[in-house]
Amino acid sequence: MSESEFGVMLFYSTNWAIRAERVAKKAGFEVKLIPTPRHLSSDCGTALRFRWPDRDALATLLEEHKVVLEKVAQL
């Protein structure tokens, strides 16, 4: 799988990133916490990597669980 088939979700804090990972994994999504790519943000140091085709379903799930996102970007 090429890198462009992945996306990252950025958060305002590491706590949000950890919560997002927990919610996503429990729902069966293939996700992983990674260092935030510096070209995307210099704020929170942790981002959630996910499969790009899952972006809408994952964003909806996180919204339902009141997880606050800063930004979604494709790698």
N, CA, C and O atoms as a Tinker XYZ file with bonds, in Angstrom:
   300  protein
     1  N      0.854000   -1.172000    0.000000    73     2
     2  CA     0.000000    0.000000    0.000000    64     1     3
     3  C      0.900000    1.235000    0.000000    63     2     4     5
     4  O      1.817000    1.335000    0.814000    81     3
     5  N      0.645000    2.158000   -0.894000    73     3     6
     6  CA     1.477000    3.352000   -0.973000    64     5     7
     7  C      1.078000    4.347000    0.104000    63     6     8     9
     8  O     -0.028000    4.294000    0.642000    81     7
     9  N      2.002000    5.257000    0.410000    73     7    10
    10  CA     1.748000    6.235000    1.461000    64     9    11
    11  C      0.538000    7.103000    1.146000    63    10    12    13
    12  O     -0.172000    7.512000    2.065000    81    11
    13  N      0.285000    7.396000   -0.127000    73    11    14
    14  CA    -0.838000    8.258000   -0.489000    64    13    15
    15  C     -2.196000    7.608000   -0.220000    63    14    16    17
    16  O     -3.227000    8.276000   -0.304000    81    15
    17  N     -2.205000    6.324000    0.098000    73    15    18
    18  CA    -3.454000    5.657000    0.440000    64    17    19
    19  C     -3.796000    5.822000    1.917000    63    18    20    21
    20  O     -4.776000    5.262000    2.407000    81    19
    21  N     -2.974000    6.596000    2.614000    73    19    22
    22  CA    -3.209000    6.868000    4.024000    64    21    23
    23  C     -3.511000    8.346000    4.231000    63    22    24    25
    24  O     -3.158000    9.197000    3.415000    81    23
    25  N     -4.162000    8.617000    5.327000    73    23    26
    26  CA    -4.399000    9.986000    5.737000    64    25    27
    27  C     -4.018000   10.108000    7.192000    63    26    28    29
    28  O     -3.752000    9.113000    7.866000    81    27
    29  N     -3.992000   11.343000    7.672000    73    27    30
    30  CA    -3.739000   11.585000    9.087000    64    29    31
    31  C     -4.791000   12.540000    9.630000    63    30    32    33
    32  O     -5.254000   13.452000    8.944000    81    31
    33  N     -5.143000   12.306000   10.854000    73    31    34
    34  CA    -6.019000   13.215000   11.581000    64    33    35
    35  C     -5.167000   13.880000   12.640000    63    34    36    37
    36  O     -4.466000   13.214000   13.403000    81    35
    37  N     -5.233000   15.204000   12.680000    73    35    38
    38  CA    -4.473000   15.966000   13.658000    64    37    39
    39  C     -5.417000   16.455000   14.746000    63    38    40    41
    40  O     -6.597000   16.708000   14.505000    81    39
    41  N     -4.870000   16.582000   15.940000    73    39    42
    42  CA    -5.660000   16.928000   17.113000    64    41    43
    43  C     -5.003000   18.077000   17.865000    63    42    44    45
    44  O     -3.824000   18.369000   17.664000    81    43
    45  N     -5.769000   18.724000   18.728000    73    43    46
    46  CA    -5.253000   19.838000   19.513000    64    45    47
    47  C     -4.396000   19.370000   20.686000    63    46    48    49
    48  O     -3.636000   20.155000   21.253000    81    47
    49  N     -4.515000   18.094000   21.051000    73    47    50
    50  CA    -3.692000   17.561000   22.137000    64    49    51
    51  C     -3.497000   16.060000   21.946000    63    50    52    53
    52  O     -4.244000   15.404000   21.220000    81    51
    53  N     -2.491000   15.545000   22.607000    73    51    54
    54  CA    -2.218000   14.107000   22.559000    64    53    55
    55  C     -3.376000   13.316000   23.165000    63    54    56    57
    56  O     -3.664000   12.203000   22.725000    81    55
    57  N     -4.035000   13.881000   24.165000    73    55    58
    58  CA    -5.172000   13.187000   24.780000    64    57    59
    59  C     -6.267000   12.892000   23.762000    63    58    60    61
    60  O     -6.849000   11.808000   23.769000    81    59
    61  N     -6.550000   13.863000   22.881000    73    59    62
    62  CA    -7.555000   13.636000   21.838000    64    61    63
    63  C     -7.098000   12.547000   20.883000    63    62    64    65
    64  O     -7.905000   11.717000   20.463000    81    63
    65  N     -5.825000   12.534000   20.534000    73    63    66
    66  CA    -5.293000   11.528000   19.617000    64    65    67
    67  C     -5.428000   10.125000   20.212000    63    66    68    69
    68  O     -5.825000    9.188000   19.518000    81    67
    69  N     -5.102000    9.986000   21.477000    73    67    70
    70  CA    -5.205000    8.688000   22.153000    64    69    71
    71  C     -6.657000    8.238000   22.230000    63    70    72    73
    72  O     -6.963000    7.066000   22.012000    81    71
    73  N     -7.540000    9.166000   22.538000    73    71    74
    74  CA    -8.967000    8.819000   22.605000    64    73    75
    75  C     -9.474000    8.396000   21.228000    63    74    76    77
    76  O    -10.228000    7.430000   21.114000    81    75
    77  N     -9.063000    9.117000   20.178000    73    75    78
    78  CA    -9.478000    8.771000   18.816000    64    77    79
    79  C     -9.003000    7.380000   18.443000    63    78    80    81
    80  O     -9.753000    6.604000   17.851000    81    79
    81  N     -7.755000    7.054000   18.786000    73    79    82
    82  CA    -7.230000    5.724000   18.480000    64    81    83
    83  C     -8.061000    4.645000   19.170000    63    82    84    85
    84  O     -8.417000    3.639000   18.557000    81    83
    85  N     -8.359000    4.855000   20.416000    73    83    86
    86  CA    -9.128000    3.868000   21.186000    64    85    87
    87  C    -10.516000    3.654000   20.567000    63    86    88    89
    88  O    -10.945000    2.515000   20.384000    81    87
    89  N    -11.211000    4.746000   20.247000    73    87    90
    90  CA   -12.542000    4.657000   19.657000    64    89    91
    91  C    -12.488000    3.968000   18.296000    63    90    92    93
    92  O    -13.311000    3.101000   18.004000    81    91
    93  N    -11.520000    4.351000   17.466000    73    91    94
    94  CA   -11.408000    3.793000   16.115000    64    93    95
    95  C    -11.081000    2.303000   16.141000    63    94    96    97
    96  O    -11.684000    1.524000   15.403000    81    95
    97  N    -10.142000    1.907000   16.975000    73    95    98
    98  CA    -9.780000    0.481000   17.054000    64    97    99
    99  C    -10.944000   -0.355000   17.565000    63    98   100   101
   100  O    -11.181000   -1.461000   17.078000    81    99
   101  N    -11.668000    0.170000   18.541000    73    99   102
   102  CA   -12.819000   -0.556000   19.082000    64   101   103
   103  C    -13.874000   -0.779000   17.998000    63   102   104   105
   104  O    -14.585000   -1.784000   18.013000    81   103
   105  N    -13.972000    0.168000   17.053000    73   103   106
   106  CA   -14.936000    0.058000   15.955000    64   105   107
   107  C    -14.388000   -0.755000   14.784000    63   106   108   109
   108  O    -15.098000   -0.972000   13.802000    81   107
   109  N    -13.135000   -1.208000   14.873000    73   107   110
   110  CA   -12.574000   -2.066000   13.844000    64   109   111
   111  C    -11.779000   -1.371000   12.748000    63   110   112   113
   112  O    -11.446000   -2.000000   11.743000    81   111
   113  N    -11.467000   -0.092000   12.915000    73   111   114
   114  CA   -10.669000    0.616000   11.923000    64   113   115
   115  C     -9.186000    0.300000   12.089000    63   114   116   117
   116  O     -8.707000    0.081000   13.202000    81   115
   117  N     -8.472000    0.277000   10.981000    73   115   118
   118  CA    -7.029000    0.074000   10.979000    64   117   119
   119  C     -6.373000    1.446000   11.147000    63   118   120   121
   120  O     -6.272000    2.213000   10.190000    81   119
   121  N     -5.931000    1.746000   12.365000    73   119   122
   122  CA    -5.339000    3.051000   12.669000    64   121   123
   123  C     -4.051000    2.867000   13.456000    63   122   124   125
   124  O     -3.798000    1.802000   14.020000    81   123
   125  N     -3.238000    3.926000   13.486000    73   123   126
   126  CA    -1.986000    3.888000   14.225000    64   125   127
   127  C     -1.603000    5.315000   14.623000    63   126   128   129
   128  O     -1.717000    6.238000   13.817000    81   127
   129  N     -1.155000    5.492000   15.853000    73   127   130
   130  CA    -0.646000    6.792000   16.279000    64   129   131
   131  C      0.766000    6.966000   15.727000    63   130   132   133
   132  O      1.602000    6.068000   15.830000    81   131
   133  N      1.016000    8.131000   15.143000    73   131   134
   134  CA     2.328000    8.432000   14.563000    64   133   135
   135  C      2.727000    9.850000   14.956000    63   134   136   137
   136  O      1.872000   10.637000   15.364000    81   135
   137  N      4.003000   10.190000   14.843000    73   135   138
   138  CA     4.403000   11.588000   15.047000    64   137   139
   139  C      3.740000   12.464000   13.972000    63   138   140   141
   140  O      3.680000   12.077000   12.805000    81   139
   141  N      3.256000   13.616000   14.362000    73   139   142
   142  CA     2.624000   14.524000   13.406000    64   141   143
   143  C      3.637000   14.982000   12.367000    63   142   144   145
   144  O      4.697000   15.494000   12.727000    81   143
   145  N      3.329000   14.808000   11.083000    73   143   146
   146  CA     4.238000   15.315000   10.048000    64   145   147
   147  C      4.404000   16.828000   10.196000    63   146   148   149
   148  O      3.412000   17.556000   10.231000    81   147
   149  N      5.624000   17.300000   10.282000    73   147   150
   150  CA     5.912000   18.712000   10.543000    64   149   151
   151  C      5.391000   19.640000    9.454000    63   150   152   153
   152  O      5.119000   20.810000    9.720000    81   151
   153  N      5.249000   19.135000    8.233000    73   151   154
   154  CA     4.726000   19.999000    7.174000    64   153   155
   155  C      3.226000   20.240000    7.332000    63   154   156   157
   156  O      2.659000   21.082000    6.635000    81   155
   157  N      2.578000   19.508000    8.244000    73   155   158
   158  CA     1.155000   19.699000    8.488000    64   157   159
   159  C      0.856000   20.521000    9.725000    63   158   160   161
   160  O     -0.124000   21.265000    9.752000    81   159
   161  N      1.695000   20.397000   10.762000    73   159   162
   162  CA     1.448000   21.146000   11.991000    64   161   163
   163  C      2.665000   21.075000   12.910000    63   162   164   165
   164  O      3.424000   20.105000   12.899000    81   163
   165  N      2.822000   22.110000   13.687000    73   163   166
   166  CA     3.885000   22.107000   14.694000    64   165   167
   167  C      3.296000   22.064000   16.099000    63   166   168   169
   168  O      4.024000   22.208000   17.081000    81   167
   169  N      1.982000   21.866000   16.203000    73   167   170
   170  CA     1.314000   21.848000   17.507000    64   169   171
   171  C      1.450000   20.481000   18.173000    63   170   172   173
   172  O      2.546000   20.099000   18.582000    81   171
   173  N      0.370000   19.759000   18.282000    73   171   174
   174  CA     0.375000   18.454000   18.930000    64   173   175
   175  C      1.316000   17.515000   18.187000    63   174   176   177
   176  O      1.313000   17.484000   16.957000    81   175
   177  N      2.112000   16.756000   18.914000    73   175   178
   178  CA     3.108000   15.892000   18.306000    64   177   179
   179  C      2.620000   14.524000   17.894000    63   178   180   181
   180  O      3.410000   13.711000   17.415000    81   179
   181  N      1.314000   14.239000   18.070000    73   179   182
   182  CA     0.790000   12.919000   17.759000    64   181   183
   183  C     -0.392000   13.032000   16.802000    63   182   184   185
   184  O     -1.294000   13.845000   17.003000    81   183
   185  N     -0.373000   12.209000   15.768000    73   183   186
   186  CA    -1.461000   12.179000   14.786000    64   185   187
   187  C     -1.954000   10.742000   14.650000    63   186   188   189
   188  O     -1.273000    9.795000   15.043000    81   187
   189  N     -3.133000   10.602000   14.094000    73   187   190
   190  CA    -3.722000    9.283000   13.871000    64   189   191
   191  C     -3.675000    8.980000   12.383000    63   190   192   193
   192  O     -4.305000    9.669000   11.581000    81   191
   193  N     -2.914000    7.930000   12.011000    73   191   194
   194  CA    -2.848000    7.516000   10.616000    64   193   195
   195  C     -3.967000    6.515000   10.360000    63   194   196   197
   196  O     -4.243000    5.651000   11.192000    81   195
   197  N     -4.603000    6.638000    9.207000    73   195   198
   198  CA    -5.714000    5.758000    8.853000    64   197   199
   199  C     -5.713000    5.529000    7.351000    63   198   200   201
   200  O     -5.024000    6.232000    6.612000    81   199
   201  N     -6.479000    4.552000    6.902000    73   199   202
   202  CA    -6.626000    4.278000    5.465000    64   201   203
   203  C     -7.515000    5.367000    4.878000    63   202   204   205
   204  O     -8.624000    5.592000    5.364000    81   203
   205  N     -7.039000    6.042000    3.842000    73   203   206
   206  CA    -7.744000    7.187000    3.265000    64   205   207
   207  C     -9.193000    6.872000    2.861000    63   206   208   209
   208  O    -10.062000    7.719000    3.068000    81   207
   209  N     -9.486000    5.709000    2.301000    73   207   210
   210  CA   -10.894000    5.429000    1.958000    64   209   211
   211  C    -11.834000    5.404000    3.176000    63   210   212   213
   212  O    -13.050000    5.518000    3.017000    81   211
   213  N    -11.285000    5.258000    4.376000    73   211   214
   214  CA   -12.101000    5.214000    5.595000    64   213   215
   215  C    -12.385000    6.596000    6.180000    63   214   216   217
   216  O    -13.048000    6.692000    7.213000    81   215
   217  N    -11.905000    7.663000    5.550000    73   215   218
   218  CA   -11.929000    8.995000    6.166000    64   217   219
   219  C    -13.320000    9.458000    6.587000    63   218   220   221
   220  O    -13.483000    9.957000    7.700000    81   219
   221  N    -14.324000    9.306000    5.731000    73   219   222
   222  CA   -15.658000    9.809000    6.073000    64   221   223
   223  C    -16.280000    9.025000    7.223000    63   222   224   225
   224  O    -16.829000    9.607000    8.158000    81   223
   225  N    -16.189000    7.698000    7.145000    73   223   226
   226  CA   -16.765000    6.865000    8.205000    64   225   227
   227  C    -16.046000    7.085000    9.531000    63   226   228   229
   228  O    -16.677000    7.125000   10.588000    81   227
   229  N    -14.729000    7.228000    9.471000    73   227   230
   230  CA   -13.957000    7.453000   10.690000    64   229   231
   231  C    -14.263000    8.824000   11.285000    63   230   232   233
   232  O    -14.421000    8.946000   12.500000    81   231
   233  N    -14.348000    9.846000   10.454000    73   231   234
   234  CA   -14.669000   11.192000   10.936000    64   233   235
   235  C    -16.053000   11.214000   11.586000    63   234   236   237
   236  O    -16.248000   11.854000   12.619000    81   235
   237  N    -17.000000   10.522000   10.985000    73   235   238
   238  CA   -18.352000   10.447000   11.556000    64   237   239
   239  C    -18.330000    9.749000   12.905000    63   238   240   241
   240  O    -18.963000   10.207000   13.857000    81   239
   241  N    -17.602000    8.643000   12.988000    73   239   242
   242  CA   -17.492000    7.912000   14.255000    64   241   243
   243  C    -16.908000    8.794000   15.351000    63   242   244   245
   244  O    -17.436000    8.846000   16.462000    81   243
   245  N    -15.816000    9.487000   15.036000    73   243   246
   246  CA   -15.176000   10.335000   16.043000    64   245   247
   247  C    -16.088000   11.484000   16.455000    63   246   248   249
   248  O    -16.119000   11.865000   17.625000    81   247
   249  N    -16.825000   12.034000   15.505000    73   247   250
   250  CA   -17.770000   13.102000   15.832000    64   249   251
   251  C    -18.853000   12.585000   16.780000    63   250   252   253
   252  O    -19.230000   13.267000   17.733000    81   251
   253  N    -19.343000   11.387000   16.512000    73   251   254
   254  CA   -20.356000   10.779000   17.384000    64   253   255
   255  C    -19.841000   10.583000   18.805000    63   254   256   257
   256  O    -20.610000   10.630000   19.765000    81   255
   257  N    -18.529000   10.362000   18.932000    73   255   258
   258  CA   -17.922000   10.158000   20.249000    64   257   259
   259  C    -17.329000   11.450000   20.814000    63   258   260   261
   260  O    -16.587000   11.427000   21.797000    81   259
   261  N    -17.665000   12.572000   20.184000    73   259   262
   262  CA   -17.259000   13.907000   20.664000    64   261   263
   263  C    -15.745000   14.101000   20.696000    63   262   264   265
   264  O    -15.225000   14.839000   21.533000    81   263
   265  N    -15.038000   13.432000   19.775000    73   263   266
   266  CA   -13.591000   13.615000   19.650000    64   265   267
   267  C    -13.363000   14.818000   18.740000    63   266   268   269
   268  O    -13.860000   14.854000   17.614000    81   267
   269  N    -12.614000   15.797000   19.230000    73   267   270
   270  CA   -12.405000   17.046000   18.504000    64   269   271
   271  C    -11.183000   16.942000   17.594000    63   270   272   273
   272  O    -10.064000   16.717000   18.055000    81   271
   273  N    -11.423000   17.111000   16.293000    73   271   274
   274  CA   -10.343000   17.075000   15.290000    64   273   275
   275  C     -9.872000   18.483000   14.982000    63   274   276   277
   276  O    -10.652000   19.434000   15.029000    81   275
   277  N     -8.599000   18.611000   14.668000    73   275   278
   278  CA    -8.063000   19.886000   14.180000    64   277   279
   279  C     -8.060000   19.901000   12.654000    63   278   280   281
   280  O     -8.451000   20.889000   12.033000    81   279
   281  N     -7.610000   18.785000   12.050000    73   279   282
   282  CA    -7.415000   18.767000   10.606000    64   281   283
   283  C     -7.329000   17.323000   10.118000    63   282   284   285
   284  O     -6.896000   16.433000   10.850000    81   283
   285  N     -7.749000   17.104000    8.871000    73   283   286
   286  CA    -7.604000   15.810000    8.206000    64   285   287
   287  C     -6.833000   16.062000    6.918000    63   286   288   289
   288  O     -7.166000   16.973000    6.161000    81   287
   289  N     -5.808000   15.260000    6.667000    73   287   290
   290  CA    -4.990000   15.448000    5.463000    64   289   291
   291  C     -4.583000   14.102000    4.904000    63   290   292   293
   292  O     -4.430000   13.125000    5.637000    81   291
   293  N     -4.409000   14.066000    3.590000    73   291   294
   294  CA    -3.926000   12.860000    2.927000    64   293   295
   295  C     -2.411000   12.896000    2.901000    63   294   296   297
   296  O     -1.813000   13.948000    2.674000    81   295
   297  N     -1.787000   11.745000    3.134000    73   295   298
   298  CA    -0.332000   11.673000    3.078000    64   297   299
   299  C      0.137000   11.522000    1.647000    63   298   300
   300  O      1.339000   11.444000    1.397000    81   299
